Each structure stands twice: as C-alpha cells, then as structure tokens.
C-alpha cells in the first residue's frame, strides 16, 4: 500500500502562544515575555503561530522555542534564571541613600526642582549628628552594597558635615562588613584643591551638571558669583586628568555629568552633545524636566510638552549614533540602561524603571533634618508642602518600621506593573517601570492613568526606537557595546 | 464582560442618564458591566472632588454627583469607574504573581526572608 506523503509538520498544540506580550509596529509584531526575551515576527508568521500553523522545522520556530514563545517547548530553568537575574533587586534592600547635606545653593537654576534655599538659610544645613544617624540608618539596610550620595542644594556649602560623614561612614561600613560607595553631586563652584584632594583620597565618585555650551548652560544655571560653565569644565578636566593618571594609594573614578533639558535646550541637541564629546564625557544622561515639587508651580514658564522632549530625545539619539559611527565614544544613559535589560537580561540599577519602583525599597532620601522620603522626588514634593512621601525620621523611626509603613507599601503596590491595567499587557513591561511620585504630581493618583501619562508615552517612544534600531545590524552592534559597558 | 443592555459602554451610559439638574447628576450603572465594588472604589477616589452618593438598586447601581460642574464630574467619575473595573478584572487574573512580587520586595527590603 502506497504511503501518503507526509503532511508538513506543524505544531497545533504548541503553536498557541504561551503568556506573551506583543505590539504591532508597522508591518511587524514585537513579541516579548517576562523573562525578557524578544522576537520580531512578520504579520503572516504572527498569524501562523497564533493559529498553530507555524512549521516546526523552520528556523523561526527554533528561535521562538529557544526564547520561550512556544507553549510546549518552554525551558523553565532558563526562563526562571533569566527572570531572576533581571529582577535580582527584589532580593536586596535599599542600596542608594541620598543625603541632602543642605538646601542652600549659590546657583539659581531656572528649573531647580528642589527649590534651593538662599545662602543665608543655614538652618537647612544637615548637622553632623544627623548625618551620622543617617549613616547608621542606611547601614541597617540588608543590601551589602551601600551607596551614600551627597546632594543639596550645593553640598560643598556644608563641607564640614560632608567630611565628617565620609570619615564616619568609612569606619562604620568596615565594622558592618558593607561595601560602601560614596558619591557627590556638585556644581563645582566651591571646589578647591584641598577639597578635591580629600574627595579623591576617599574614593568619592563625582558628578556635576553640564547643560551644554556656555551660553545655554549659564542661561539655565544662573550663578551670580562667576561663570558656572567655566568652573564646571575646569574641574571636570581636573578630575579627568586625575582619573587618567590614577594613584597608587586609591582608585580614582571618572567624573560624570548630568544634563537637564530646559525649553531653551530643545532646539540645540547637536551643540549639547558636541559639548559633552568635547569635554571628554562618554555618557550623556538626557533627562526631561519633571513637573514635581516647585517646578510644578513654574511649569508655565519653564515647562514644555512631553512630545517636544520626545522629539529632542530621538534626534539626540540619532546624532549620538552618528557620532559613534564616526568613532566618537559617547552613549546615552537612559538608552544604555534600557538596553542592558533588553540585551543582557540584567538590572542596571535604574531605580526609576523597575517593577516595583525603587521608592523606599531601592533608595531613601534623607532630608537635612533627618526626615526620610521614598526618593529625592518624594522629598521635593514634601519641600513644596505635601509630605505624602515622607516615610519616617532617622531619630524617631527604626529601619524595619520604615520599610513596613503604609507609604512604603503603597508605593510598592502602586508601581507593580502586574497590577497596572495598561502596563500588564504592554510589550515593554519586562523592561519598564512607573513612578508613583510622577503619577501623583501629574495625575493626582499614585497609580496614575497610563494611556494619558506623559512619562509612559515617553518611555514607549524610547522603547519603540530602541527596538527598531536593534533590527538594523549596524546600529545593533553599537547599541550592544553601550549595554556591555 | 456581561451587560444587561446592548450597545457600546458609551451608549449604555448615555442611555441610563436619568436626571439632569444644574449641579446634580444621577447615573445608573449596569451591574453586569460595572460591579458594585468598582463603583464604590470610584466614589472613594472622588470623595475629595465632589459630593457623591452611590446605592445599589436591583441589577444596577445609582450614583448621584453634586458639584458646581456636575456634567464634567460625571464624565470623570465614569472614567474612574471604568478604571477601577479594569483593575479589579486584572487583579482576578494577576493577583497571585502581583502578590508574590510585592511580598518579596517588601520582605527583602525589611531584611526578612520570603518563602520560596
């Protein structure tokens, strides 16, 4: 009896997709899953797989099976390991501890969200006793790696407390067996050789603000005591030289800079990026202004539409990639952190884009008076008169009490993407995160409303661009280098 | 989602607007579409925006809004009811994984060990 020719082998049972997230972009479908895998499908292949008609013998089936997109070919060990790696932060406590050493500042930046106090407001200086108590509190976190970040205002205005805190923290961390990292965010206007020497000898990483070319920087960052741009570049160069030379006695970190995009920046992406490249900075962190704290009241004057920032961001990314192709080493930090999740299945420590977000469980902000906030943005809301995000005080509250209080819990619950209707089905969920403080400040609710949320719109735009860029081999090679750094 | 009346949600909403006074608006919500819990949660969210009274009535819930711009508030209230209903529907599907993530995050941060 003649045999029937074998039917083309399809996968009717396993063809039905397991729990996946998908998004149609142009004529293609982007598939993602909770492990962090992604795959692109043509429309006909998407239709075939959802109907259980995808041939098992083809390379596409093999690719989808290896990534956990075929129901009866799931490698649970691999998928679980990837999920665990990507969400490793769920097993630690807060690692970032932001000490606001003073609210005083000698700059009057247009956008200052923390609404810095004048130079005479010495009552907003953190005392050494409060700083020490804050260090003790921070070291109670179960996280083995603790970063103390000194912020302000301008933290160098409270040099005595900074110096005393560094010495105390180094000693205490050693006895507690913690891996302590120290960081300073300064405008450099009060930097001198003695302070720089102390910072270097104590292995403090240093970050400043650079908003672009001289005229733009000085327009945004008003400093009546001199040339803010000049001081910034002078000390950046100083620390870069020290980093290049290193020291036999201590590690010298490469200095970094933060960009804040004002409405005056929106038309000048090339000049800003060129300025960073000229200054030898290999990272540019393009952050939008957020209508949080006092900035909310100034929004009509200093704010801009989210779509305008999105255009600025995408043009910037395009230009940075062009520079990369010309051999210039520079990367955009938000993209690099998202890519680390997409490509390497790991958490880059970006507390704003976690599920749940880093509020309280990933970071704590310590105000000058010892008040504790879920994060620096939460502190800014508090400084503007609404203490919703206050979670305690270093003198009055024990660490465990702070971690279990209602504000901490509600921030964790409200930033859990599995409980957010729009997010739970979003193809970018495995890499994204929401911010309860932003939601509260802009939409009046910790949960927010994602379809009309500007931050959500911006993140979606960034993800859409990154995934589109990853499709092109030339761009993908560059982006993989960004994620690998 | 089961509905007792036919048509889109917007049509059902328009079709059940029973009363319209200046500063007062009454809405009748089909319980097959919006459960009583979603209506109560939305009323709670709205409690600092306007006076609102909700009550079950047969297979429906009624909500009466009092405020200076009741028409607009009623629209916002209906959006919030929909929002809460979506959350409740999602919770039915995702509450286990959502609970695991929240529990692990909070216990780890407090220095306690989570099971599993």
Contacts between the chains, C-beta under 8 A, distances in Angstrom:
chain1	res1	chain2	res2	distance
A	87	B	101	8.0
A	90	B	101	6.8
A	90	B	104	4.8
A	90	B	105	5.2
A	90	B	108	6.0
A	91	B	104	7.3
A	91	B	108	5.1
A	92	B	108	6.2
A	92	B	109	7.8
A	93	B	108	6.3
A	93	B	109	4.4
A	93	B	110	7.4
A	93	B	111	6.4
A	94	B	109	6.4
A	140	B	111	7.9
A	141	B	109	7.7
A	141	B	111	7.8
A	142	B	108	6.9
A	142	B	109	7.5
A	142	B	110	7.9
A	142	B	111	4.0
A	355	B	101	7.0
A	356	B	101	6.9
A	356	B	102	6.8
A	356	B	105	5.4
A	360	B	109	7.1
A	361	B	105	5.3
A	361	B	106	6.8
A	361	B	108	7.6
A	361	B	109	3.9
A	399	B	110	7.9
A	399	B	111	7.8
A	400	B	110	5.3
A	400	B	111	7.1
A	403	B	106	6.9
A	403	B	109	4.9
A	403	B	110	4.0
A	403	B	111	7.8
A	404	B	106	7.1
A	404	B	110	5.9
A	408	B	106	7.3
A	408	B	109	7.7
A	409	B	102	8.0
A	409	B	106	6.5
A	412	B	102	5.4
A	412	B	105	5.5
A	412	B	106	5.8
A	413	B	102	5.7
A	416	B	98	5.4
A	416	B	101	5.7
A	416	B	102	5.7
A	418	B	94	4.7
A	418	B	97	5.3
A	418	B	98	3.9
A	418	B	101	6.3
A	419	B	87	7.1
A	419	B	90	6.7
A	419	B	91	6.8
A	419	B	94	6.7
A	419	B	98	4.7
A	420	B	90	7.9
A	421	B	83	7.5
A	421	B	86	4.1
A	421	B	87	5.9
A	421	B	89	7.8
A	421	B	90	5.1
A	424	B	90	5.7
A	424	B	94	6.0
A	445	B	45	7.2
A	447	B	87	7.9
A	449	B	83	6.7
